[in-house]
Amino acid sequence: MKLSTRSRYGVRLMLDLAIAHQGGKGQVFLKDIAGQEGISEKYLSLIMIPLKAAGLVTSTRGAHGGYSLARNPSQITLREIVDVLEGGTCLVDCVKNPDVCPRSGTCTSRDLWSALSGKISETLDSITLEDLAGKSREKGAAAGMYHI
């Protein structure tokens, strides 16, 4: 399994918003995150659409506008982000929808994929943006760098 750049960049985007939130910053401009992360602003704007639609991010227009998290970083899990951007964490179609394969009821490998998909979901569900922001601060402090 390989996550798309959409999910990887989406997590980085959300992490930057979490760090800004914890630092007392209100709204953050997408161009600032794009510059910080070295990601195209246009690509980030495409990632932002489903994040906003899912209620994970809010936006405000105007001179003092920008983007911010819709909830506290401790209340947003990595699973929520990945589910929105990948359409779920299911490794194979038959796990989510057994009707796609006539062997679903008797397939031993489907049980393996189901268990593995569950572990991935469980792991992503156990990590919040607050957890990730804390690790980012630790790594930044160790390297003498600070993020946003």
N, C-alpha and C positions, 0 to 999 in steps of 0.2 A: 504494500500500500504506500502511496506517495500522496501527500497533501499538495494541493495546487498552490501556486503563488498567491492566489486570491486569499486563501486561508492564512498562509504564512504572513503575508503583508497585512491582512486584516487583524491578526493578533498583535503585530507590531504597532499598528495604528491605534488599536484600543489600549495597548500598554502606554503609549504616549499620552493618550487622553487620561488614563488613570494616574499617571505621574503628575500631570498638570493639575488634576483634581486634588491630589494629595498635597501638592505644593501651593494650594490656595488660588491657583489661576482659574479664572472663569472660563471663558470661551477661548478656543485655540483655532488659529487659522490653519486650513489644510495645507497652504503653501509652506508654513513653518514646519509642519510634520513631514511633508515631502522633502524639504531641504535637510532636515535632521536625519531622516531615514534613507535618503538617496533613492527615493521612489518617485516616479512620475506623479505629479499632482492630478493629472487627468485620470490615471489608473486608480489612484486613491479615491477620487470622486466617484468612480464606478463601484468601488468596494463599499463606499459610504451609503449608497442607495439602499441595499438590503439591510444594512445595520440600522439605519433610520427606520425603515419599514417594520423591523422586528422590535422596535422600541428600545434598542440598546444605546442609541445616540440621539441627541437633540441638536438642533441648529437654530441660530439666531442670525437674522440678516442685519446689515448695517455696519457702521464704523466700529462699533464695539461688539460685533457679532462673531460668529465662528461656531465651532463644534464643541460639545461636551458630552460626558456620559449621562445617560438618562437615569442611572441609579448609582449608588455607591459602588466603588470597585470591589468591595467585599461581597456584593450581591450578584456579580456577573461572573459566570464560570467560563472557562475556555470551551467547554462543550457547547454552550449557547452560541458562541462566536462561530465555531467550526460547523455546527448544525446549520446555521444561517447561510454560511458561505459555501459549504460543500453539499448541503441538502441531507446531512446526517453523517453518521460515522459507520454505517453498515458497509461491510467489506464486499459483500456479494448481494445481488438483487433478491435471490431466493430466501435470504434471511428475513428481509423486510416484507417480502411478498411471496409466500410459498406457492402461489398459483402460477408463477412464471416457469416453474419446473415440475413436471409430473413425478419426479423422484423425491421431491421435498420431504415427504413423510417418512421415507426409508433411507435417506442419504446420510451416511455417517460423516462425510466431509462437511455437509451443511451444519452439523452439530458443532464441528470444530470452528467454522467461520462464525457461527452464532456466538460461541463462547469468546472468541477473540474479539469480535465486534463489541461485545458486552464489556470486556476488560478495557478496551480503548475508551469507550464511553464513560466507564467508571473512573478511569484515570483523569480524563479531561473534566469530568464533573467535580473532581476533588480539588481542582486548582482554580482559584479565583484570580481576577486581575490584581487584587490587593496582594496576594501571594507572589505573583509574578513581578509586581512593582517593587516589593521588598527584595527579591533576588536581584533585580536590576540595580537597585541602590547599592547592595552589597558588592556587586561586581564593579560598578562604577567607582565606588569609594576605594576598592582594592587597586583599581587601575589609575586612580587620581582623576577620574572623569565624572562628569555629571550629565544627566539626560534631561533635556527640555528645561 
